Amino acid sequence: MLGLMQLLEDLQWRGLLYDQTEGVADALQAGSMTGYIGFDPSALSLHVGNLLPIMGLARLQRHGHAPIALVGGATGMIGDPSGKTQERQLLTADRVEENCRAIRAQLERFLDFDAGQLSARLVNNGDWLVGMDLMDFLRDVGKHFTVNSMLAKESVKVRLQAEEGISYTEFSYMLLQAYDFVVLNDRYGCNLQMGGSDQWGNITAGIELLRRIRSKKAYGVVFPLVTSSSGAKFGKTEAGAVWLDAQMTSPYRFYQFWINTNDSDAVRYLKYFTWLEQEEIAALEQALGEAPEQRQAQKRLAREMTRMVHGETALEKALKASQVLFGGEVEGLSADDIEDIFADVPSSRIAARQLADGVGLMTALAESGLTASKGEAKRLIQGGGISVNNRKVSDFRAVLDRNQAIAGSYIVLRRGSKNYHLLKAVE
């Protein structure tokens, strides 16, 4: 276990200490604290955008403090306006409950829920908010907030400037999150809240509420919002969000997301998301500067993250799948693997019956567009420029049939080293 006080030092060198409230360092040094971060249960899976707060809790625990993951079973039905430009669709209670169960399973990969006094907890604010009486809430919580102070919060100001404005429902979110801090302090002695920098207003509101109604001192730490060097929102791709659930984003796709990190972001992401220490990251930074074409930093980042989220076996499969695009062996891959690996390359369908009868390779190459004609196909085959399932073919009279089909349905044609075409047999 790492030192209590060293948490801030660790966050500092990793570039993760965006801001903190007064007295955090002294409180951490005084003894073990209990800290929490909230997670939005708006989907069946967390995504890579959640990894920074997840790792924040994991780092908290490794430094000798007790982490709480608060799943917003109640607030998730409302939606946090922070970082949003428009109101979200409200979730049903059943959907929130289903999502919470899935999120718990994912958090178990990062947090130790069986560590004695430092055990992680997962709690649902629906347990205390859903049945709360409105009059009690207005009397006990609402009276401690002025509308002026709420309007001054950055998350609210941004929404007020937007065309859609902000509903009273979302405007009340700050009060609900502040009350969460009070309940967590009452039940678990929680006196630290962490989150992204967009949560600063909500966190300070909770600290102030605790001071007013419990005369308790509490603290806040916020991390930077993660963006790419181009300013793009982290975790978003052309295909959408990158999920932690293997059924929603395959380990191969997950691996590819990290290995495609820009050179200018790779070292920063190694600091943000991995457990690697300063010496290891410094060595990778040097390698990146001296031989960027080898992409050692990105490869290490992709391996570390895929292993952490999906495990060693999934990492090995992802590595094998990645090698396929560079001429690696395709045998043993499943239909899902093939679909995933070659999702972005040209493809065409061929009748299963036609493939059963056999299709000339030159014909398949010409009809797929991989070659301009059968004549060009013949010359390329004879010159060693054509591969079937990543194995070179030298006989221009070669015939494709079902025996060559991967998983009974797929044949991978390749021209040269990078030009692929996927044939899919359909009934």
C-alpha positions as CSV (number, residue, x, y, z in Angstrom):
1,M,0.0,0.0,0.0
2,L,1.2,3.5,-0.8
3,G,1.5,6.4,1.6
4,L,-1.6,8.4,2.6
5,M,-0.2,11.8,1.7
6,Q,1.5,10.5,-1.4
7,L,-1.9,10.5,-3.2
8,L,-1.7,14.2,-4.0
9,E,1.9,13.8,-5.1
10,D,0.9,11.0,-7.4
11,L,-1.9,13.0,-8.9
12,Q,0.3,16.0,-9.3
13,W,3.0,14.3,-11.4
14,R,0.4,12.5,-13.5
15,G,-1.2,15.9,-14.3
16,L,-4.4,14.9,-12.6
17,L,-4.6,17.5,-9.9
18,Y,-6.7,20.2,-11.5
19,D,-7.9,21.8,-8.3
20,Q,-8.5,21.1,-4.7
21,T,-10.2,22.8,-1.8
22,E,-8.4,24.2,1.2
23,G,-7.0,21.7,3.7
24,V,-7.0,18.6,1.6
25,A,-3.3,17.9,2.1
26,D,-3.5,18.2,5.8
27,A,-6.6,15.9,6.0
28,L,-4.9,13.2,3.9
29,Q,-1.8,13.3,6.1
30,A,-3.9,13.1,9.3
31,G,-5.2,9.6,8.5
32,S,-7.3,7.4,6.2
33,M,-10.2,9.2,4.6
34,T,-13.3,8.0,2.8
35,G,-13.9,9.5,-0.6
36,Y,-16.5,9.2,-3.3
37,I,-17.1,9.8,-7.0
38,G,-20.4,9.6,-8.7
39,F,-21.2,7.6,-11.8
40,D,-24.1,8.2,-14.2
41,P,-26.1,5.0,-14.8
42,S,-27.4,6.1,-18.2
43,A,-26.2,3.0,-20.0
44,L,-25.6,-0.7,-19.5
45,S,-21.8,0.0,-19.5
46,L,-19.3,2.6,-18.4
47,H,-17.1,3.9,-21.2
48,V,-13.5,5.1,-21.5
49,G,-14.6,8.6,-20.5
50,N,-15.3,7.1,-17.1
51,L,-11.8,5.6,-16.7
52,L,-10.3,8.7,-15.2
53,P,-12.7,8.8,-12.2
54,I,-12.6,5.0,-11.9
55,M,-8.8,5.2,-11.7
56,G,-9.2,8.1,-9.2
57,L,-11.0,5.8,-6.8
58,A,-8.5,3.0,-7.4
59,R,-5.6,5.4,-6.7
60,L,-7.4,6.6,-3.6
61,Q,-7.7,3.0,-2.3
62,R,-4.1,2.1,-3.1
63,H,-2.9,5.1,-1.1
64,G,-4.7,3.8,2.0
65,H,-8.2,5.5,1.8
66,A,-11.6,4.0,1.4
67,P,-13.4,4.5,-1.9
68,I,-17.1,4.8,-2.5
69,A,-18.6,4.6,-6.0
70,L,-21.9,6.3,-5.9
71,V,-24.2,5.2,-8.7
72,G,-26.9,7.9,-9.4
73,G,-29.9,5.7,-9.3
74,A,-32.1,8.7,-8.5
75,T,-30.1,11.5,-10.0
76,G,-29.6,9.4,-13.1
77,M,-33.3,9.7,-13.7
78,I,-32.8,13.5,-13.9
79,G,-29.5,14.1,-15.5
80,D,-26.5,16.2,-14.5
81,P,-26.4,19.5,-16.5
82,S,-22.7,19.7,-16.1
83,G,-20.9,19.4,-19.4
84,K,-24.2,19.1,-21.3
85,T,-25.7,21.5,-23.8
86,Q,-29.2,20.0,-23.7
87,E,-31.4,18.0,-21.4
88,R,-31.2,14.2,-21.6
89,Q,-34.0,11.7,-21.9
90,L,-35.1,10.6,-18.4
91,L,-34.5,7.0,-17.5
92,T,-37.1,4.6,-15.9
93,A,-36.4,3.2,-12.5
94,D,-36.1,-0.4,-13.9
95,R,-33.6,0.7,-16.5
96,V,-31.5,2.5,-13.9
97,E,-31.5,-0.6,-11.7
98,E,-30.4,-2.8,-14.6
99,N,-27.6,-0.4,-15.5
100,C,-26.4,-0.2,-11.9
101,R,-26.0,-4.0,-11.7
102,A,-23.9,-3.9,-14.8
103,I,-21.7,-1.0,-13.6
104,R,-21.0,-2.8,-10.3
105,A,-19.5,-5.8,-12.2
106,Q,-17.3,-3.4,-14.2
107,L,-16.0,-1.5,-11.1
108,E,-15.0,-4.8,-9.5
109,R,-12.1,-5.0,-12.1
110,F,-10.6,-1.9,-10.5
111,L,-11.7,-1.7,-6.9
112,D,-11.2,-4.1,-4.1
113,F,-14.6,-4.7,-2.4
114,D,-13.0,-7.1,0.2
115,A,-10.2,-5.1,1.8
116,G,-11.4,-4.7,5.3
117,Q,-11.7,-1.2,6.5
118,L,-10.5,0.1,3.1
119,S,-13.1,-2.0,1.2
120,A,-14.7,-0.2,-1.7
121,R,-18.4,0.3,-1.5
122,L,-21.0,0.8,-4.3
123,V,-24.1,2.7,-3.1
124,N,-27.1,4.0,-5.0
125,N,-28.5,7.4,-4.1
126,G,-31.9,6.1,-5.1
127,D,-31.9,4.4,-1.7
128,W,-32.4,7.8,0.0
129,L,-33.6,10.2,-2.7
130,V,-36.4,8.3,-4.4
131,G,-38.7,8.1,-1.4
132,M,-37.8,11.5,0.1
133,D,-40.6,13.9,1.0
134,L,-40.5,17.1,-1.1
135,M,-41.4,19.3,1.8
136,D,-38.7,17.8,3.9
137,F,-36.1,18.3,1.1
138,L,-37.1,21.9,0.6
139,R,-37.0,22.7,4.3
140,D,-33.8,20.8,5.2
141,V,-31.8,21.3,2.0
142,G,-33.3,23.9,-0.3
143,K,-33.3,26.7,2.2
144,H,-29.5,26.6,2.4
145,F,-29.0,27.6,-1.3
146,T,-29.7,30.9,-2.9
147,V,-30.8,31.0,-6.5
148,N,-28.1,33.6,-7.0
149,S,-25.3,31.2,-5.9
150,M,-26.8,28.4,-8.1
151,L,-27.0,30.7,-11.1
152,A,-23.3,31.6,-10.6
153,K,-22.2,27.9,-11.1
154,E,-20.4,27.4,-14.4
155,S,-22.5,24.3,-15.4
156,V,-25.7,26.3,-15.0
157,K,-24.4,29.5,-16.7
158,V,-23.4,27.4,-19.8
159,R,-26.9,25.9,-20.0
160,L,-28.6,29.3,-19.5
161,Q,-26.7,30.7,-22.5
162,A,-27.8,27.7,-24.7
163,E,-30.9,28.0,-26.8
164,E,-32.7,25.2,-25.0
165,G,-32.0,26.7,-21.5
166,I,-32.3,24.5,-18.5
167,S,-35.3,22.8,-16.9
168,Y,-36.1,23.1,-13.2
169,T,-35.5,19.3,-13.0
170,E,-31.9,19.7,-14.0
171,F,-31.5,22.9,-12.1
172,S,-32.3,21.0,-8.9
173,Y,-29.5,18.4,-9.6
174,M,-26.9,20.4,-7.6
175,L,-29.0,20.3,-4.5
176,L,-29.5,16.5,-4.8
177,Q,-25.8,15.9,-5.3
178,A,-25.0,18.1,-2.3
179,Y,-27.4,16.1,-0.2
180,D,-25.7,12.9,-1.4
181,F,-22.5,14.2,0.3
182,V,-24.4,14.7,3.5
183,V,-25.9,11.2,3.5
184,L,-22.5,9.6,2.7
185,N,-20.9,11.5,5.5
186,D,-23.7,10.4,7.9
187,R,-23.5,6.8,6.9
188,Y,-19.9,6.2,6.1
189,G,-17.9,9.1,7.4
190,C,-17.2,10.2,3.8
191,N,-15.4,13.6,3.8
192,L,-13.9,13.8,0.4
193,Q,-15.5,14.1,-3.0
194,M,-13.6,13.8,-6.3
195,G,-14.6,14.2,-9.9
196,G,-14.0,16.0,-13.2
197,S,-13.4,19.7,-13.2
198,D,-16.9,20.2,-14.5
199,Q,-18.1,18.9,-11.1
200,W,-16.4,21.7,-9.1
201,G,-19.7,23.6,-8.5
202,N,-21.5,20.5,-7.4
203,I,-18.7,19.4,-5.1
204,T,-18.3,22.8,-3.4
205,A,-22.1,22.9,-2.9
206,G,-22.0,19.6,-1.0
207,I,-19.1,20.9,1.1
208,E,-21.0,24.0,2.0
209,L,-24.2,22.0,2.8
210,L,-22.2,19.7,5.1
211,R,-20.8,22.7,6.9
212,R,-24.2,24.4,7.3
213,I,-26.3,21.5,8.5
214,R,-23.7,19.2,10.2
215,S,-20.9,21.6,11.1
216,K,-18.6,19.1,9.3
217,K,-15.4,19.9,7.4
218,A,-15.2,18.2,4.0
219,Y,-13.0,18.4,1.0
220,G,-12.9,18.2,-2.8
221,V,-10.4,17.3,-5.5
222,V,-11.1,17.5,-9.2
223,F,-9.3,16.1,-12.2
224,P,-8.9,17.8,-15.6
225,L,-11.4,17.0,-18.3
226,V,-9.7,14.7,-20.9
227,T,-9.5,15.8,-24.4
228,S,-7.2,14.9,-27.3
229,S,-4.5,17.2,-28.5
230,S,-6.8,18.3,-31.3
231,G,-9.4,19.4,-28.7
232,A,-11.8,16.5,-29.5
233,K,-13.8,14.9,-26.7
234,F,-12.0,11.9,-25.3
235,G,-13.5,8.5,-26.0
236,K,-15.6,9.4,-29.0
237,T,-14.9,7.8,-32.3
238,E,-16.7,7.8,-35.6
239,A,-18.4,4.5,-34.5
240,G,-19.5,6.2,-31.2
241,A,-18.5,5.7,-27.6
242,V,-15.8,3.2,-26.6
243,W,-17.5,1.0,-24.0
244,L,-15.9,-1.1,-21.2
245,D,-18.3,-4.0,-21.9
246,A,-16.8,-6.5,-24.3
247,Q,-20.2,-7.1,-26.0
248,M,-20.6,-3.4,-26.8
249,T,-17.0,-2.7,-27.8
250,S,-14.9,-5.7,-28.5
251,P,-11.4,-6.1,-26.9
252,Y,-10.0,-5.8,-30.4
253,R,-11.7,-2.5,-31.0
254,F,-10.8,-1.4,-27.5
255,Y,-7.2,-2.2,-28.2
256,Q,-7.3,-0.3,-31.5
257,F,-8.7,2.8,-29.8
258,W,-5.7,3.1,-27.6
259,I,-3.0,2.1,-30.1
260,N,-4.3,4.8,-32.5
261,T,-3.6,7.5,-29.9
262,N,-1.7,10.5,-31.3
263,D,1.9,10.8,-30.4
264,S,1.1,14.1,-28.7
265,D,-1.4,12.4,-26.4
266,A,0.3,9.0,-25.7
267,V,2.5,10.0,-22.7
268,R,-0.2,12.0,-21.1
269,Y,-2.6,9.0,-21.4
270,L,0.0,6.7,-19.9
271,K,0.1,9.0,-16.9
272,Y,-3.6,9.3,-16.6
273,F,-4.9,5.8,-17.1
274,T,-2.2,3.3,-16.2
275,W,-0.3,2.2,-13.1
276,L,3.1,2.7,-14.7
277,E,5.6,4.7,-12.6
278,Q,7.6,7.7,-13.6
279,E,10.7,5.8,-14.7
280,E,8.8,3.5,-17.1
281,I,6.8,6.4,-18.6
282,A,9.9,8.5,-19.0
283,A,11.6,5.7,-20.9
284,L,8.6,5.3,-23.2
285,E,8.5,9.1,-23.7
286,Q,12.2,9.0,-24.7
287,A,11.5,6.1,-27.1
288,L,8.6,8.0,-28.6
289,G,10.8,11.0,-29.2
290,E,13.7,9.0,-30.7
291,A,11.7,6.5,-32.8
292,P,8.0,7.6,-33.1
293,E,7.4,5.2,-36.0
294,Q,7.8,2.3,-33.6
295,R,4.9,3.6,-31.5
296,Q,6.2,1.9,-28.3
297,A,4.3,4.3,-26.1
298,Q,1.0,3.5,-27.8
299,K,1.6,-0.2,-27.8
300,R,2.3,-0.2,-24.1
301,L,-0.8,2.0,-23.5
302,A,-3.0,-0.3,-25.5
303,R,-1.7,-3.5,-23.8
304,E,-2.0,-2.0,-20.3
305,M,-5.5,-0.8,-20.8
306,T,-6.8,-3.9,-22.6
307,R,-5.3,-6.1,-19.9
308,M,-6.8,-4.0,-17.1
309,V,-10.3,-3.8,-18.6
310,H,-10.6,-7.2,-20.3
311,G,-8.0,-9.5,-18.9
312,E,-4.9,-11.3,-20.2
313,T,-6.8,-13.8,-22.5
314,A,-8.7,-11.0,-24.2
315,L,-5.5,-9.0,-24.7
316,E,-3.8,-12.0,-26.4
317,K,-6.8,-12.3,-28.7
318,A,-6.7,-8.6,-29.5
319,L,-3.0,-8.8,-30.2
320,K,-3.6,-11.7,-32.6
321,A,-6.4,-9.9,-34.3
322,S,-4.3,-6.8,-34.7
323,Q,-1.5,-8.9,-36.4
324,V,-4.0,-10.2,-39.0
325,L,-4.0,-6.9,-40.7
326,F,-0.3,-7.2,-41.1
327,G,-0.4,-10.6,-42.6
328,G,-0.8,-12.7,-39.4
329,E,-2.5,-16.1,-39.2
330,V,-6.2,-16.1,-39.6
331,E,-6.9,-19.6,-38.5
332,G,-8.8,-20.0,-35.3
333,L,-10.6,-16.7,-35.6
334,S,-14.3,-16.6,-35.1
335,A,-16.9,-15.0,-37.3
336,D,-17.2,-12.1,-34.9
337,D,-13.5,-11.7,-34.9
338,I,-13.4,-11.5,-38.7
339,E,-16.3,-9.1,-38.8
340,D,-14.6,-6.9,-36.2
341,I,-11.1,-6.9,-37.8
342,F,-12.3,-6.2,-41.3
343,A,-15.2,-3.9,-40.5
344,D,-13.5,-1.0,-42.2
345,V,-12.3,-2.7,-45.3
346,P,-14.2,-3.2,-48.6
347,S,-16.4,-6.3,-48.6
348,S,-18.9,-8.1,-50.9
349,R,-21.2,-11.0,-50.7
350,I,-21.1,-14.2,-52.6
351,A,-23.8,-16.9,-52.7
352,A,-22.9,-19.8,-50.5
353,R,-24.0,-22.2,-53.3
354,Q,-21.7,-20.5,-55.8
355,L,-18.8,-20.8,-53.4
356,A,-19.6,-24.4,-52.8
357,D,-19.3,-25.0,-56.6
358,G,-16.0,-23.1,-56.6
359,V,-15.1,-19.6,-57.8
360,G,-11.9,-18.9,-59.8
361,L,-9.5,-16.7,-57.8
362,M,-9.0,-14.4,-60.8
363,T,-12.7,-13.9,-61.2
364,A,-13.1,-13.2,-57.5
365,L,-10.3,-10.6,-57.6
366,A,-11.7,-8.8,-60.6
367,E,-15.4,-8.8,-59.5
368,S,-14.4,-7.6,-56.0
369,G,-12.6,-4.6,-57.5
370,L,-9.3,-5.6,-55.9
371,T,-7.9,-5.9,-59.4
372,A,-9.0,-4.0,-62.5
373,S,-9.3,-7.2,-64.6
374,K,-8.6,-10.9,-64.7
375,G,-5.5,-10.2,-66.7
376,E,-4.2,-7.9,-63.9
377,A,-5.2,-10.6,-61.4
378,K,-3.2,-13.2,-63.2
379,R,-0.1,-11.0,-63.4
380,L,-0.3,-10.2,-59.7
381,I,-0.8,-13.8,-58.7
382,Q,2.2,-14.9,-60.7
383,G,4.2,-12.1,-59.2
384,G,3.4,-13.2,-55.6
385,G,1.2,-10.1,-55.0
386,I,-2.0,-11.9,-54.0
387,S,-2.9,-13.7,-50.7
388,V,-5.9,-15.7,-49.7
389,N,-6.5,-15.7,-45.9
390,N,-3.1,-14.1,-45.6
391,R,-1.3,-16.9,-47.5
392,K,0.3,-16.1,-50.8
393,V,-1.1,-17.9,-53.9
394,S,1.1,-18.5,-56.9
395,D,-1.3,-20.5,-59.1
396,F,-3.5,-18.2,-61.2
397,R,-5.8,-21.2,-61.8
398,A,-6.6,-21.4,-58.0
399,V,-10.2,-21.9,-57.0
400,L,-12.0,-20.5,-53.9
401,D,-14.4,-22.9,-52.2
402,R,-16.1,-23.4,-48.8
403,N,-13.1,-25.4,-47.4
404,Q,-11.2,-22.1,-47.4
405,A,-13.9,-20.1,-45.7
406,I,-13.1,-19.0,-42.2
407,A,-15.9,-20.0,-39.8
408,G,-17.7,-21.4,-42.9
409,S,-18.4,-17.9,-44.3
410,Y,-15.4,-15.6,-44.8
411,I,-12.5,-15.5,-47.3
412,V,-9.9,-12.7,-46.9
413,L,-8.4,-11.5,-50.2
414,R,-5.3,-9.3,-50.0
415,R,-3.4,-7.4,-52.7
416,G,0.1,-6.5,-51.7
417,S,0.5,-5.7,-48.0
418,K,-2.4,-3.4,-47.2
419,N,-5.2,-3.7,-49.7
420,Y,-7.9,-6.1,-48.4
421,H,-11.3,-7.3,-49.5
422,L,-13.6,-9.5,-47.5
423,L,-15.8,-12.1,-49.2
424,K,-18.8,-13.2,-47.2
425,A,-20.8,-16.3,-48.2
426,V,-24.5,-15.8,-47.7
427,E,-27.3,-18.4,-48.2
